[in-house]
Amino acid sequence: MTAPDPVAERGPYRFDERLRMVPVDPEALAVRVAQARPDDFASFRQTGLELMLLGRHEEALDHLDRALELARAPRQRLSVWINLADVYRYRGDAPTAEILYRRAVEAARGSDAEALSFAAQHLGKALAEQGRLDEASELLNEALRLRVAEGDIELIESTRTALDGLDELPIPLPPAVVAVVGANPEFSDEHEGLSGGVALVNGAYWVKRGPRATAEHDRLNWLRARGIRVPEVAAFAEDVLVLGDAGAPSLAARENTAAAVSPSIGAVMGELLRRLHALPVAECPFDGRLDIVLARARRHVLEELVDRDDFDDDNAGLSPEEVFDRLLTERPETEDLVVAHGDFTPPNVLENGTLLDVGGLGVADRYRDLALAERDLREDFGDGEVRAFFAAYGLDAPDRRRLDYYRLLDELF
C-alpha cells in the first residue's frame, strides 16, 4: 500500500531548517516540470508537488485540484488533502492549511494508521510554526507511536527530528515588525475585528499575516494615494502587516437604538462606496472580475472549503456544488466594472469613514459591493438603512437580478 507521503514520488529534495522540503537542483526540476504532460491522478499529483517545491503555488494548487478530481480511493483523496495543505502552508496561508490537515487527520483516525501518521506529523509541524507547541507535541508524539508500531526506521527518525527541534520551528516575526510591536507582543482575539484574519496586538496594533496581508498592503497604499481613508501601515515585512488603530468603532457596532444618529449607517456606507466606485478603473492594477472570482469559487468548492452551514436562509438547502452550478448558469452577460471593495459590509467601515479589510479590492462589477451592503444593512439595521444607502450612493432602481447573483456568489467565500 502506498503511503500518502507528499514526496513519495519525487525528485531529489532536502529539508531546510524548518523541516520544509526544498529542491536540491531547482533548475533541473524546473526543466522536468516544463516537460511534464500530466494526464492521470498520479502525474497531476506529482507535477503539483514539484511545482510546490519550486514555489509556484498557484500552479501547484491547479494541478493538485485536478488530482483531487481524479482521485477515486479514499487514500488518494486523503493524500491530496495533505499535499494541498502543504501548498497553503508554504505560501503562508496557515488557517487554510490547518483546515485541510485536520480533515486528513480525522479521515484517517481509526481506519488508516499509516496515513494518520503522515497527517498528524504534517499538522504537528504546521502548528509548531505558529508557536502552538503543546498541540504540535501531542500530534508529533501520536505520529511517533504509530510509526514505532509500524517499524519504519526512516519515518521514525523523521518524527524524532521534528520533536527534537520543536522549539526551533516557530516562524518568528520579521525584525521590522519586532521594532514596532516588541519581541514579546501580547496577541488577543477578544476584539470586534473578527474578519480578515486580524489579531489585536498590545492593544494598539492590528496584525495580519499571509498572502492576504500582502495583498492588503498593496491595496492600502493604492487607496491612500487616491484619497480613500484607510488605516496607517505601522510596519510591513515579508508577509506580516501591522496597522495602527484607526481610533473609531465600526458601523456594525452601532446599536439599532442609535438609528436616529446622523448621518445614518446606510448614508455613511453609500457615500463612501460612491467615492470608491468613482475611482478610475484604468488606474487599478487589481483584478476581481468574474472569471477570476469564479475560478476561486470553484477551488473552494472542490477543496471543500465552503461552510454550507453559513449559507443565507434562502440558500440553506443547497450544496456548494449546486450554488456553483447556479452561478455558471445565471452569470450576467456583462459586468458593470468599477473599483470594488469585495466585502463591503458594516464591519469593514468605521464611524470616521475609514475603510477596512481591503485585501479583496479590485476591478469588478459594482453589484459585488452593492449586494453585500444591502444584505447586511437589511438584516442588521432594517429597510430604512437600505434606502438611505442607495440614496447616498445615487442609485434609484437597483437591479434585483444582479443583487441576488452577487449575494449568491458570496456564499462560496
C-alpha positions as CSV (number, residue, x, y, z in Angstrom):
1,M,0.0,0.0,0.0
2,T,1.4,3.4,-1.0
3,A,1.6,5.9,1.9
4,P,0.3,9.4,1.3
5,D,3.8,10.8,1.6
6,P,3.9,14.1,-0.3
7,V,7.3,13.2,-1.6
8,A,6.8,9.5,-2.2
9,E,7.0,10.1,-5.9
10,R,9.6,12.9,-6.0
11,G,12.8,14.2,-7.4
12,P,15.8,14.9,-5.2
13,Y,15.0,17.2,-2.3
14,R,16.3,18.2,1.1
15,F,14.8,19.7,4.2
16,D,15.5,23.3,5.3
17,E,16.0,24.5,8.9
18,R,12.2,24.5,9.3
19,L,11.9,20.9,8.0
20,R,10.2,22.1,4.8
21,M,11.1,20.5,1.5
22,V,13.3,22.4,-0.9
23,P,14.7,21.1,-4.2
24,V,18.4,20.1,-4.4
25,D,18.6,21.2,-8.1
26,P,15.8,23.8,-8.8
27,E,16.9,24.3,-12.4
28,A,16.7,20.6,-13.3
29,L,13.4,20.3,-11.5
30,A,12.1,23.3,-13.5
31,V,13.0,21.6,-16.7
32,R,11.3,18.4,-15.6
33,V,8.1,20.3,-14.8
34,A,8.2,22.1,-18.1
35,Q,8.4,18.8,-19.9
36,A,5.6,17.2,-17.9
37,R,2.3,16.3,-19.5
38,P,0.1,15.1,-16.7
39,D,-2.9,13.0,-17.7
40,D,-3.9,10.9,-14.7
41,F,-4.1,11.1,-10.9
42,A,-0.5,10.2,-10.2
43,S,1.0,12.5,-12.8
44,F,-1.1,15.5,-11.8
45,R,-0.2,15.0,-8.1
46,Q,3.5,14.5,-8.9
47,T,3.6,17.7,-11.0
48,G,1.7,19.6,-8.4
49,L,4.2,18.6,-5.7
50,E,7.1,19.6,-7.9
51,L,5.5,23.0,-8.6
52,M,5.2,23.4,-4.8
53,L,8.9,22.7,-4.4
54,L,9.6,25.4,-7.0
55,G,7.5,27.9,-5.1
56,R,4.9,28.1,-7.9
57,H,2.0,27.8,-5.5
58,E,-1.0,28.8,-7.7
59,E,0.1,26.3,-10.4
60,A,0.6,23.6,-7.8
61,L,-2.9,24.2,-6.5
62,D,-4.3,23.9,-10.0
63,H,-2.6,20.5,-10.5
64,L,-3.5,19.1,-7.1
65,D,-7.1,20.2,-7.6
66,R,-7.1,18.2,-10.8
67,A,-5.6,15.2,-9.0
68,L,-8.4,15.6,-6.4
69,E,-11.0,15.5,-9.2
70,L,-9.4,12.3,-10.5
71,A,-9.0,10.6,-7.0
72,R,-11.1,7.5,-6.6
73,A,-9.8,5.7,-3.5
74,P,-10.2,7.3,0.0
75,R,-6.4,7.3,0.5
76,Q,-5.9,9.1,-2.8
77,R,-8.1,11.9,-1.6
78,L,-6.5,11.9,1.8
79,S,-3.0,12.2,0.3
80,V,-4.1,15.2,-1.8
81,W,-5.6,16.9,1.2
82,I,-2.2,16.7,2.9
83,N,-0.5,17.9,-0.3
84,L,-2.9,20.9,-0.7
85,A,-2.4,21.8,2.9
86,D,1.4,21.8,2.4
87,V,1.0,24.2,-0.5
88,Y,-1.2,26.6,1.5
89,R,1.3,26.4,4.4
90,Y,4.3,27.1,2.2
91,R,2.6,30.1,0.7
92,G,1.8,31.4,4.2
93,D,-1.9,30.6,4.4
94,A,-1.8,28.8,7.8
95,P,-5.6,28.8,8.5
96,T,-6.5,27.1,5.3
97,A,-3.6,24.6,5.7
98,E,-4.9,23.7,9.2
99,I,-8.4,23.0,7.9
100,L,-7.1,20.6,5.3
101,Y,-4.6,18.9,7.6
102,R,-7.3,18.4,10.3
103,R,-9.6,16.9,7.7
104,A,-6.9,14.4,6.8
105,V,-6.3,13.5,10.4
106,E,-10.0,12.9,11.1
107,A,-10.5,10.9,7.9
108,A,-7.5,8.6,8.8
109,R,-8.1,8.2,12.5
110,G,-9.5,4.8,13.4
111,S,-9.2,3.5,9.9
112,D,-5.7,4.0,8.5
113,A,-2.8,4.2,10.9
114,E,-0.1,4.7,8.3
115,A,-2.0,7.6,6.7
116,L,-2.7,9.0,10.1
117,S,1.0,9.2,11.0
118,F,1.6,11.4,7.9
119,A,-1.4,13.6,8.6
120,A,-0.5,14.0,12.3
121,Q,3.1,14.8,11.6
122,H,2.3,17.4,8.9
123,L,-0.3,19.1,11.1
124,G,2.1,19.0,14.1
125,K,4.8,20.8,12.2
126,A,2.2,23.4,10.9
127,L,1.0,24.1,14.4
128,A,4.6,24.3,15.6
129,E,5.3,27.0,13.0
130,Q,2.5,29.0,14.6
131,G,4.0,28.6,18.0
132,R,1.3,26.2,19.2
133,L,3.9,23.9,20.7
134,D,1.8,21.9,23.1
135,E,-0.7,20.9,20.3
136,A,2.2,20.2,18.0
137,S,4.0,18.0,20.5
138,E,0.8,15.9,21.1
139,L,0.4,15.3,17.4
140,L,4.0,14.5,16.7
141,N,4.1,12.0,19.6
142,E,1.0,10.4,18.2
143,A,2.7,10.1,14.8
144,L,5.8,8.7,16.6
145,R,3.8,6.0,18.4
146,L,2.2,4.9,15.1
147,R,5.5,4.8,13.3
148,V,7.2,2.8,16.1
149,A,4.4,0.3,15.8
150,E,4.9,0.1,12.0
151,G,8.7,-0.2,12.5
152,D,9.8,2.1,9.7
153,I,13.1,3.4,10.9
154,E,13.4,6.3,8.4
155,L,9.9,7.6,9.3
156,I,10.6,7.2,13.0
157,E,13.7,9.2,12.7
158,S,11.9,12.0,10.7
159,T,9.4,12.3,13.5
160,R,12.0,12.3,16.2
161,T,13.9,15.0,14.4
162,A,10.7,17.2,14.4
163,L,10.2,16.6,18.1
164,D,13.8,17.3,19.0
165,G,13.7,20.6,17.0
166,L,10.2,21.7,18.1
167,D,11.4,24.9,19.8
168,E,13.1,25.9,16.5
169,L,10.1,25.5,14.3
170,P,8.0,28.6,15.1
171,I,8.2,31.3,12.4
172,P,9.5,34.5,14.0
173,L,8.2,38.0,13.4
174,P,10.4,39.9,11.0
175,P,12.8,42.4,12.6
176,A,11.0,45.4,11.2
177,V,7.8,44.2,12.9
178,V,9.5,43.4,16.2
179,A,10.8,47.0,16.1
180,V,7.2,48.2,16.3
181,V,5.4,45.6,18.5
182,G,8.3,44.4,20.6
183,A,10.0,41.0,21.0
184,N,7.1,39.6,23.1
185,P,3.9,41.2,21.8
186,E,0.6,40.4,23.5
187,F,-1.8,38.9,21.0
188,S,-5.5,39.0,21.6
189,D,-8.5,37.7,19.6
190,E,-11.0,39.2,22.0
191,H,-11.9,42.2,19.9
192,E,-14.5,43.5,17.5
193,G,-12.4,42.9,14.4
194,L,-13.2,39.3,13.8
195,S,-12.9,39.3,10.0
196,G,-9.9,39.4,7.8
197,G,-7.7,37.1,10.0
198,V,-6.6,40.0,12.2
199,A,-5.2,40.0,15.7
200,L,-5.1,42.9,18.2
201,V,-1.5,43.3,19.4
202,N,-0.5,45.2,22.6
203,G,-4.0,46.8,22.5
204,A,-2.7,49.3,19.9
205,Y,-1.9,47.5,16.6
206,W,-3.7,45.2,14.2
207,V,-1.6,42.4,12.7
208,K,-2.3,40.2,9.7
209,R,0.0,37.5,8.2
210,G,0.0,35.6,4.9
211,P,-0.8,36.3,1.3
212,R,-4.0,38.2,2.1
213,A,-1.9,40.6,4.3
214,T,0.5,41.2,1.4
215,A,-2.4,41.8,-1.0
216,E,-3.9,44.2,1.6
217,H,-0.7,46.2,2.0
218,D,-0.5,46.8,-1.8
219,R,-4.2,47.9,-1.9
220,L,-3.9,50.2,1.2
221,N,-1.1,52.1,-0.4
222,W,-3.0,52.4,-3.7
223,L,-6.2,53.6,-2.0
224,R,-4.4,56.1,0.3
225,A,-2.8,57.7,-2.7
226,R,-6.3,58.3,-4.1
227,G,-7.8,60.0,-1.1
228,I,-9.6,57.0,0.4
229,R,-9.3,56.9,4.2
230,V,-7.6,53.6,5.3
231,P,-5.6,52.5,8.4
232,E,-2.0,53.6,8.6
233,V,0.6,51.0,8.0
234,A,2.9,50.9,11.1
235,A,5.1,48.1,9.6
236,F,5.2,45.7,6.7
237,A,7.9,43.0,6.2
238,E,7.8,39.6,4.5
239,D,4.1,38.7,4.8
240,V,3.3,40.5,8.1
241,L,1.2,43.6,8.0
242,V,0.9,45.9,11.1
243,L,-1.8,48.5,11.1
244,G,-2.2,51.3,13.5
245,D,-5.6,51.6,15.3
246,A,-7.9,53.9,13.4
247,G,-9.5,55.2,16.6
248,A,-13.1,54.5,15.8
249,P,-15.6,51.6,16.1
250,S,-17.1,50.0,13.0
251,L,-20.6,50.8,11.8
252,A,-21.6,47.3,12.8
253,A,-21.1,48.2,16.5
254,R,-23.7,50.9,16.3
255,E,-26.9,49.8,18.1
256,N,-30.3,49.8,16.4
257,T,-31.4,52.2,19.1
258,A,-28.9,54.7,17.6
259,A,-30.8,54.8,14.3
260,A,-31.5,58.5,14.8
261,V,-27.8,59.4,14.8
262,S,-26.9,61.4,11.7
263,P,-25.6,60.5,9.3
264,S,-27.2,57.1,9.3
265,I,-25.2,53.9,8.8
266,G,-26.6,53.5,5.3
267,A,-25.8,57.1,4.4
268,V,-22.1,56.7,5.6
269,M,-21.7,53.5,3.6
270,G,-23.4,54.8,0.5
271,E,-21.3,58.0,0.3
272,L,-18.1,56.1,0.9
273,L,-18.9,53.4,-1.7
274,R,-19.9,56.1,-4.2
275,R,-16.5,57.7,-3.8
276,L,-14.7,54.3,-4.1
277,H,-16.6,53.3,-7.2
278,A,-15.8,56.7,-8.8
279,L,-12.0,55.9,-8.9
280,P,-10.7,55.3,-12.4
281,V,-10.9,51.6,-13.4
282,A,-8.0,52.0,-15.8
283,E,-5.7,53.0,-12.9
284,C,-6.5,50.0,-10.8
285,P,-3.9,47.1,-11.1
286,F,-6.0,44.6,-9.1
287,D,-8.4,42.3,-10.9
288,G,-11.6,40.9,-9.3
289,R,-13.6,40.2,-12.5
290,L,-16.0,37.2,-12.6
291,D,-13.6,34.9,-14.5
292,I,-11.1,35.2,-11.6
293,V,-13.6,35.1,-8.8
294,L,-15.5,32.1,-10.2
295,A,-12.2,30.2,-10.6
296,R,-11.5,30.8,-6.9
297,A,-15.1,29.8,-6.0
298,R,-14.6,26.5,-7.9
299,R,-11.4,25.9,-5.9
300,H,-13.2,26.5,-2.7
301,V,-16.0,24.0,-3.7
302,L,-13.6,21.3,-4.9
303,E,-11.4,21.6,-1.8
304,E,-14.4,21.5,0.4
305,L,-13.6,24.9,2.0
306,V,-17.1,26.2,1.8
307,D,-19.1,26.4,5.0
308,R,-22.6,25.5,3.9
309,D,-23.9,26.0,7.5
310,D,-23.2,29.7,7.0
311,F,-25.4,30.0,3.9
312,D,-28.2,32.6,3.9
313,D,-31.6,31.2,4.9
314,D,-32.9,31.1,1.3
315,N,-29.9,29.1,0.2
316,A,-29.8,26.7,3.2
317,G,-31.0,23.7,1.2
318,L,-28.3,24.0,-1.5
319,S,-25.0,22.2,-1.6
320,P,-21.8,24.2,-2.6
321,E,-21.8,22.4,-5.9
322,E,-25.4,23.4,-6.6
323,V,-24.5,27.0,-5.7
324,F,-21.6,27.0,-8.1
325,D,-23.7,25.4,-10.9
326,R,-26.3,28.2,-10.5
327,L,-23.6,30.8,-10.7
328,L,-22.4,29.5,-14.0
329,T,-26.0,29.2,-15.4
330,E,-27.2,32.6,-14.1
331,R,-24.0,34.5,-14.8
332,P,-24.7,38.0,-16.1
333,E,-23.7,38.6,-19.8
334,T,-21.8,41.8,-18.9
335,E,-20.1,43.4,-15.9
336,D,-20.5,47.0,-14.8
337,L,-16.9,47.5,-13.8
338,V,-15.7,49.7,-11.0
339,V,-13.0,49.6,-8.3
340,A,-14.9,47.3,-5.9
341,H,-14.0,46.6,-2.3
342,G,-15.1,42.9,-2.4
343,D,-16.5,42.7,1.1
344,F,-18.3,46.0,1.6
345,T,-20.2,45.4,4.9
346,P,-20.8,47.4,8.1
347,P,-17.9,45.7,10.0
348,N,-15.5,47.0,7.3
349,V,-16.4,50.7,7.6
350,L,-15.6,52.7,10.7
351,E,-17.6,55.6,12.0
352,N,-15.0,58.0,10.9
353,G,-15.2,56.8,7.3
354,T,-12.1,54.6,7.4
355,L,-12.3,51.5,5.0
356,L,-11.0,48.2,6.4
357,D,-10.1,44.8,5.1
358,V,-9.3,45.8,1.5
359,G,-7.4,42.6,0.6
360,G,-10.0,41.7,-1.9
361,L,-10.2,45.1,-3.6
362,G,-10.1,45.0,-7.4
363,V,-11.9,45.8,-10.7
364,A,-15.3,44.1,-10.5
365,D,-19.0,44.6,-11.1
366,R,-20.3,47.3,-8.8
367,Y,-23.0,44.9,-7.7
368,R,-20.5,42.7,-5.9
369,D,-20.3,45.5,-3.3
370,L,-24.0,46.7,-3.5
371,A,-25.3,43.1,-2.9
372,L,-23.4,42.6,0.4
373,A,-24.1,46.0,1.7
374,E,-27.8,45.7,1.0
375,R,-27.9,42.2,2.6
376,D,-26.2,43.2,5.8
377,L,-27.9,46.5,6.2
378,R,-31.4,44.9,5.8
379,E,-30.6,42.0,8.1
380,D,-29.0,44.1,10.9
381,F,-30.5,47.5,10.6
382,G,-33.7,47.3,8.6
383,D,-35.1,48.6,5.3
384,G,-34.7,52.2,6.2
385,E,-30.9,51.9,6.2
386,V,-31.1,50.1,2.8
387,R,-33.0,53.1,1.4
388,A,-30.5,55.5,2.9
389,F,-27.6,53.5,1.4
390,F,-28.9,53.5,-2.1
391,A,-29.9,57.2,-1.9
392,A,-26.4,58.2,-0.7
393,Y,-24.9,56.0,-3.4
394,G,-27.1,57.6,-6.0
395,L,-29.0,54.5,-7.4
396,D,-32.7,54.8,-7.6
397,A,-33.6,51.4,-9.0
398,P,-31.0,48.7,-8.3
399,D,-31.0,45.6,-10.5
400,R,-32.5,42.9,-8.3
401,R,-31.2,40.1,-10.5
402,R,-27.6,41.3,-10.1
403,L,-28.1,41.9,-6.4
404,D,-29.2,38.3,-6.0
405,Y,-26.5,36.9,-8.2
406,Y,-23.6,38.5,-6.2
407,R,-25.2,37.7,-2.9
408,L,-25.2,34.0,-4.1
409,L,-21.6,34.3,-5.2
410,D,-20.6,35.4,-1.7
411,E,-21.8,32.0,-0.3
412,L,-18.7,30.4,-1.6
413,F,-16.3,32.7,0.2
